[in-house]
């Protein structure tokens, strides 16, 4: 069948089979398919969607467009993926925690998208860290250290890289089947045994509405299972900054503080441990989530996770003493300004998207693919919902390259926090999945509500 006939079928809301999708994906990967036809295909999917069987077939075709990794290791190969948020430095802590618990983690991460930060941008704040090693080096580091956080190789799911670039400039990013295939193709190519998804929901998330986040989480888990990968998902809150920092070097410092056993925002601690517990049970390392959570906490409190992180950084070209000497080794901004509260009260709401765009405007994110990032800029000491503040006290601290940049950020951030006389109810950190979506049950099982993770955090921010 000619490519234009395949595109026409999807345009006319007809189902595509695996052979037809392989034809499209093969043409995208080889560049035999012109950009115009690839864009037409993407737009047809955006407008008319795909059912679960089509999405599985598309995902597998994209996986098979390049190399797939095979592992021979004395433990399960696992990973986590986040849909993106503001202050989301979970990967920096979670990968070494899982490695210290006996898993092997080839964590393929991405750069910032829009107002959301990217793990690779954070890692590039570390002097010498090489985010794009070849696949043989990736496999060596994972085998020796237990984890490696890197960017996608040109050899893994190359069709996704070209299709995403086309989608990015043709208003075809917002499609659940295309997002699902894009995420899972790379994870399947990495040869995983288990994957946990952190699907963010709230004002700072890529998908702010709960309905859209649930739709994506359902698609990811069902398509992952259909493609042979044990995939689970947690919906986590992004109506406030995760942790107290947003900006690359600042987030690395906060993650290192957590690894070093210092007090951290309870929400960051809890998300890390809940994701760790989920994937450790998936991988068969623990039989229940409470035992898995205790194992993860022990990896943090014993220093085992910090030791894995330092070994990973050294193996990928970074300094050997990063955890102990973060302040000296990581870049810092020359201008630090507080954002004063204009009245006393409790933080009742936050425009988290505005926080994210402020970091971008300071130079900590990209408006174009060619833009260089300033790793030192961003926000620290960001208050959360329910925190008490007096008039004149700081709602956040701005780290800028100049006084002029700080003034612009101050004007935006002054409007981002809503204060109230009474403390608001605490927002849910985790949203239920299986209780409302029976499709989250594994094949052959009856779905039961997943227990809401207990508060594992060591330090809850004062109110």
Legacy VTK file of the C-alpha trace (Angstrom):
# vtk DataFile Version 3.0
C-alpha trace
ASCII
DATASET POLYDATA
POINTS 463 float
0.000 0.000 0.000
1.300 3.459 -0.857
2.147 5.740 2.024
-0.475 8.262 0.975
-3.108 5.516 1.091
-2.069 4.659 4.647
-2.314 8.294 5.669
-5.703 8.525 3.971
-6.981 5.546 5.994
-6.148 7.280 9.245
-7.558 10.553 7.890
-10.810 8.695 7.232
-10.835 7.226 10.766
-9.966 3.711 9.665
-7.766 1.410 11.711
-4.163 0.805 10.646
-2.548 -2.613 10.963
0.975 -3.456 12.117
2.369 -3.731 8.567
1.020 -0.318 7.606
2.467 1.269 10.724
5.832 -0.391 10.131
5.823 1.124 6.634
5.255 4.608 8.050
7.791 4.238 10.857
10.399 2.677 8.597
10.097 5.612 6.216
10.442 8.075 9.072
13.557 6.347 10.433
15.264 6.097 7.039
14.189 9.636 6.028
12.618 8.157 2.879
9.307 9.572 4.088
9.233 13.336 3.444
8.498 15.679 6.341
5.173 16.593 4.738
3.921 13.011 4.810
5.226 12.396 8.338
3.454 15.564 9.483
0.244 14.535 7.695
0.353 11.162 9.436
0.893 12.811 12.827
-1.978 15.252 12.275
-4.301 12.423 11.229
-3.480 10.619 14.500
-4.013 13.798 16.536
-7.429 14.372 14.964
-8.692 10.777 14.843
-6.730 8.940 17.537
-5.651 5.310 17.720
-7.070 2.377 19.609
-4.938 0.344 22.007
-3.943 -2.278 19.415
-2.791 0.389 16.961
-0.798 2.191 19.650
0.958 -1.031 20.661
1.838 -1.690 17.020
3.128 1.868 16.555
5.225 1.593 19.724
6.790 -1.701 18.680
7.538 -0.395 15.189
9.299 2.624 16.702
11.218 0.394 19.113
12.384 -1.774 16.221
13.534 1.217 14.143
16.936 0.995 15.862
18.968 -1.120 18.257
17.549 -2.862 21.279
19.656 -3.637 24.333
20.029 -7.051 25.929
21.335 -7.496 29.465
23.047 -10.331 31.349
23.025 -9.032 34.906
22.468 -10.567 38.370
19.330 -8.508 38.982
16.302 -6.917 37.306
16.675 -4.040 34.828
14.259 -1.237 35.694
13.592 2.422 34.980
11.286 5.326 35.790
9.909 8.038 33.539
8.260 11.330 34.500
5.938 13.328 32.266
7.621 16.496 33.525
7.144 19.137 36.174
8.726 22.065 37.992
11.440 21.145 40.488
11.257 17.466 39.556
14.695 16.140 40.506
13.386 12.686 41.465
15.491 10.793 38.903
18.737 12.050 40.429
17.862 10.358 43.716
15.756 7.426 42.541
18.290 5.833 40.169
21.029 5.407 42.816
18.442 4.319 45.409
17.253 1.519 43.117
20.842 0.526 42.321
21.622 0.316 46.043
18.552 -1.927 46.455
19.813 -4.483 43.911
18.256 -3.262 40.663
20.080 -2.133 37.513
18.952 1.185 36.064
19.772 2.325 32.517
17.830 5.567 32.906
17.374 7.287 29.546
16.279 10.839 30.268
15.412 13.961 28.312
15.843 17.710 28.297
13.422 20.355 29.479
10.214 20.834 27.513
8.505 24.206 27.713
8.200 25.273 31.354
9.217 21.850 32.712
12.812 21.010 33.601
14.850 18.169 32.099
17.083 15.669 33.883
19.849 15.944 31.269
20.010 19.716 31.744
20.438 19.186 35.484
23.215 16.633 34.971
25.062 18.975 32.618
25.423 21.358 35.567
27.910 18.810 36.941
31.425 19.561 35.634
32.601 16.919 33.161
29.470 14.729 33.274
28.978 13.058 29.881
25.267 12.672 29.127
25.653 10.983 25.732
28.009 7.991 26.067
27.824 5.233 23.472
25.748 2.169 24.246
28.726 -0.001 25.154
29.773 2.556 27.774
26.207 2.710 29.081
26.135 -1.044 29.517
29.532 -1.039 31.208
28.573 1.652 33.732
25.220 0.030 34.534
26.953 -3.321 35.046
29.661 -1.891 37.308
27.779 0.809 39.230
24.159 -0.291 38.962
22.839 2.892 37.357
23.574 5.396 34.612
21.441 8.440 33.809
22.050 9.465 30.195
20.396 10.858 27.076
18.966 8.709 24.315
21.531 7.317 21.894
21.086 7.905 18.173
20.820 4.118 17.886
17.741 3.760 20.120
14.319 4.352 18.515
15.641 6.771 15.840
12.162 7.065 14.293
10.957 8.734 17.467
13.635 11.406 17.334
12.680 12.497 13.809
8.936 12.194 14.342
9.108 14.214 17.561
11.056 16.998 15.843
8.339 17.138 13.177
5.547 17.088 15.764
7.215 19.873 17.719
6.811 22.333 14.813
3.471 21.135 13.417
1.202 21.434 16.494
0.945 17.652 16.832
2.587 17.095 20.229
-0.659 16.756 22.202
-1.742 13.259 21.236
-1.973 10.464 23.805
-1.121 7.664 21.299
1.883 9.594 19.944
3.103 10.559 23.432
2.690 6.963 24.590
4.626 5.521 21.655
7.351 8.148 21.999
7.957 7.381 25.683
7.645 3.606 25.549
9.612 2.983 22.337
12.834 4.163 23.982
12.102 2.300 27.207
11.377 -0.937 25.342
14.567 -0.508 23.312
16.494 -0.244 26.594
15.579 -3.842 27.427
13.732 -3.215 30.692
12.090 -5.768 32.963
9.907 -3.156 34.700
9.010 0.508 34.315
7.244 2.894 36.692
5.675 6.065 35.324
5.394 9.286 37.336
2.508 11.095 35.622
2.335 14.664 36.916
-0.973 16.488 37.280
-1.613 20.098 38.273
-0.775 23.668 37.288
2.924 22.928 36.738
2.445 19.716 34.790
2.619 19.184 31.044
-0.930 17.773 31.338
-2.558 19.951 34.033
-6.002 18.302 34.150
-6.623 15.159 36.168
-8.671 13.617 33.353
-5.902 14.051 30.776
-3.276 12.712 33.179
-5.392 9.632 33.925
-5.926 9.059 30.205
-2.174 9.140 29.549
-1.376 6.958 32.574
-3.921 4.376 31.418
-2.529 4.409 27.886
1.067 4.016 29.083
0.331 1.086 31.366
-1.940 -0.756 28.932
0.327 -0.238 25.913
3.377 -1.152 27.986
1.714 -4.393 29.056
0.580 -5.016 25.465
4.185 -4.634 24.307
5.438 -7.085 26.934
6.705 -4.620 29.555
5.512 -4.578 33.167
4.511 -0.926 33.428
2.842 0.781 36.402
1.955 4.433 36.946
1.508 6.850 39.823
-0.302 10.160 39.447
1.536 12.742 41.553
0.699 16.333 42.415
2.294 19.240 40.520
0.263 22.077 42.023
3.418 23.196 43.803
7.142 22.952 43.183
8.468 19.477 44.000
11.014 20.184 46.691
12.154 23.739 47.311
14.256 24.424 44.192
13.734 24.871 40.451
16.759 25.356 38.214
19.501 22.993 37.206
22.424 23.353 39.628
20.054 24.270 42.469
18.068 21.066 41.919
21.240 18.996 41.808
22.238 20.484 45.171
18.851 19.608 46.668
19.065 16.047 45.346
22.588 15.699 46.745
21.394 16.981 50.115
18.764 14.253 50.165
21.358 11.627 49.241
23.616 12.936 52.028
20.837 12.465 54.581
20.059 16.134 55.139
16.468 17.279 55.860
14.391 17.669 52.693
10.876 18.638 51.735
8.645 15.730 52.747
6.911 15.680 49.342
10.158 15.031 47.467
11.115 12.289 49.906
7.741 10.650 49.629
7.540 10.659 45.825
11.032 9.135 45.554
10.244 6.389 48.052
6.784 5.634 46.610
8.209 5.238 43.084
11.053 3.115 44.423
8.644 0.896 46.354
6.440 0.412 43.294
9.235 -0.677 40.969
10.992 -2.835 43.595
7.776 -4.837 43.974
7.331 -4.988 40.196
10.858 -6.338 39.824
10.382 -8.975 42.521
13.012 -7.576 44.885
10.364 -7.110 47.596
6.998 -8.737 48.102
5.064 -5.707 49.320
5.373 -1.958 49.154
5.965 -1.353 52.858
9.002 -3.642 52.857
10.201 -2.064 49.610
9.800 1.444 51.063
11.851 0.468 54.096
14.563 -0.899 51.800
14.623 2.351 49.854
14.802 4.447 53.006
17.669 2.278 54.265
19.550 2.897 51.002
19.246 6.628 51.682
19.992 6.655 55.408
22.987 4.289 55.137
24.706 6.370 52.462
24.567 3.485 49.971
22.563 5.527 47.441
24.950 8.481 47.753
27.887 6.159 47.115
26.222 4.827 43.954
25.571 8.352 42.722
29.186 9.409 43.211
30.416 6.295 41.407
28.041 6.968 38.504
29.181 10.591 38.224
32.841 9.567 38.274
32.279 6.794 35.709
30.658 9.315 33.344
33.404 11.913 33.616
32.363 13.998 36.626
34.168 14.762 39.900
34.734 12.016 42.467
33.568 14.045 45.494
30.416 15.746 44.259
28.152 14.742 47.170
30.622 16.072 49.740
31.627 19.226 47.860
28.543 20.291 45.914
28.765 23.962 46.918
32.321 24.226 45.615
31.858 22.191 42.434
28.471 23.353 41.141
27.938 26.776 39.518
26.244 29.529 41.517
24.495 32.731 40.410
25.990 36.118 41.237
22.655 37.740 42.160
20.276 36.325 44.795
17.039 38.184 45.581
14.126 37.327 47.850
10.500 37.499 46.702
8.785 39.188 49.687
5.214 38.408 50.688
3.008 41.499 50.528
0.969 40.332 53.542
0.944 37.709 56.270
-0.948 34.483 55.688
-0.847 30.946 54.408
0.117 29.972 50.882
-3.217 28.867 49.434
-2.312 28.502 45.757
0.663 28.696 43.410
0.867 29.287 39.671
3.530 26.634 39.222
3.649 27.115 35.468
4.688 30.723 36.136
7.510 29.430 38.345
8.692 27.219 35.516
8.584 29.976 32.909
10.451 32.279 35.293
13.317 29.775 35.367
13.255 29.675 31.551
13.332 33.483 31.354
16.265 33.600 33.772
18.167 31.393 31.325
17.610 28.038 33.025
15.539 26.621 30.147
15.277 26.889 26.376
12.994 28.871 24.104
14.689 27.263 21.086
16.662 24.061 20.592
19.896 25.999 20.009
19.709 28.093 23.181
22.424 27.489 25.777
21.334 27.016 29.370
22.777 28.871 32.356
22.970 26.080 34.966
23.349 28.474 37.913
20.051 30.368 37.674
16.691 29.419 39.122
14.685 29.491 42.338
15.393 28.227 45.841
13.552 28.207 49.176
10.228 28.012 47.330
7.324 27.773 49.759
4.576 25.203 49.351
0.828 25.207 49.808
-0.044 25.559 53.484
3.206 27.247 54.489
2.851 30.227 56.825
4.563 33.499 55.895
4.761 36.931 57.516
4.617 40.179 55.543
8.017 40.835 54.006
9.250 37.278 54.447
10.472 35.369 51.408
8.107 33.298 49.282
11.120 32.179 47.225
14.669 33.265 46.379
15.670 34.221 42.832
19.123 33.233 41.539
19.928 35.390 38.505
22.854 36.385 36.326
22.039 40.109 36.653
20.001 42.573 38.721
17.867 43.315 35.656
16.976 39.643 35.236
16.144 39.413 38.933
13.783 42.390 38.686
11.873 40.803 35.793
11.582 37.529 37.707
10.460 39.354 40.852
7.576 41.002 38.997
6.362 37.637 37.664
6.749 35.730 40.920
4.987 38.359 43.025
1.778 37.337 41.228
2.371 33.567 41.386
1.537 33.031 45.070
-1.970 33.342 46.533
-2.155 34.013 50.289
-5.103 33.368 52.590
-5.865 34.046 56.262
-6.505 30.376 57.020
-4.480 27.326 56.123
-5.936 25.456 53.130
-6.485 21.695 53.211
-3.362 19.793 52.247
-3.512 18.695 48.587
-3.306 15.008 47.770
0.230 14.061 46.792
-0.919 10.869 45.058
-4.085 10.394 43.001
-5.823 6.998 42.917
-5.409 4.880 39.801
-6.716 1.329 39.968
-9.719 2.231 42.080
-11.143 4.285 39.219
-9.473 2.579 36.258
-9.966 -1.216 36.206
-7.666 -1.332 33.164
-4.737 -0.849 35.541
-5.123 -4.448 36.687
-2.599 -6.823 35.198
-3.997 -9.263 32.604
-6.082 -11.934 34.299
-6.352 -10.018 37.586
-9.206 -8.112 39.148
-8.248 -4.541 39.878
-8.169 -3.527 43.528
-7.508 -0.067 44.903
-3.812 0.600 45.309
-3.049 1.661 48.898
-2.139 5.315 49.124
1.545 5.440 50.136
2.058 6.360 53.773
4.193 9.357 54.598
7.698 7.959 54.384
9.340 11.402 54.448
11.856 12.183 57.151
11.217 15.931 57.374
7.953 17.664 56.627
8.261 21.367 55.860
6.948 23.410 58.769
3.691 25.279 58.531
LINES 1 464
463 0 1 2 3 4 5 6 7 8 9 10 11 12 13 14 15 16 17 18 19 20 21 22 23 24 25 26 27 28 29 30 31 32 33 34 35 36 37 38 39 40 41 42 43 44 45 46 47 48 49 50 51 52 53 54 55 56 57 58 59 60 61 62 63 64 65 66 67 68 69 70 71 72 73 74 75 76 77 78 79 80 81 82 83 84 85 86 87 88 89 90 91 92 93 94 95 96 97 98 99 100 101 102 103 104 105 106 107 108 109 110 111 112 113 114 115 116 117 118 119 120 121 122 123 124 125 126 127 128 129 130 131 132 133 134 135 136 137 138 139 140 141 142 143 144 145 146 147 148 149 150 151 152 153 154 155 156 157 158 159 160 161 162 163 164 165 166 167 168 169 170 171 172 173 174 175 176 177 178 179 180 181 182 183 184 185 186 187 188 189 190 191 192 193 194 195 196 197 198 199 200 201 202 203 204 205 206 207 208 209 210 211 212 213 214 215 216 217 218 219 220 221 222 223 224 225 226 227 228 229 230 231 232 233 234 235 236 237 238 239 240 241 242 243 244 245 246 247 248 249 250 251 252 253 254 255 256 257 258 259 260 261 262 263 264 265 266 267 268 269 270 271 272 273 274 275 276 277 278 279 280 281 282 283 284 285 286 287 288 289 290 291 292 293 294 295 296 297 298 299 300 301 302 303 304 305 306 307 308 309 310 311 312 313 314 315 316 317 318 319 320 321 322 323 324 325 326 327 328 329 330 331 332 333 334 335 336 337 338 339 340 341 342 343 344 345 346 347 348 349 350 351 352 353 354 355 356 357 358 359 360 361 362 363 364 365 366 367 368 369 370 371 372 373 374 375 376 377 378 379 380 381 382 383 384 385 386 387 388 389 390 391 392 393 394 395 396 397 398 399 400 401 402 403 404 405 406 407 408 409 410 411 412 413 414 415 416 417 418 419 420 421 422 423 424 425 426 427 428 429 430 431 432 433 434 435 436 437 438 439 440 441 442 443 444 445 446 447 448 449 450 451 452 453 454 455 456 457 458 459 460 461 462
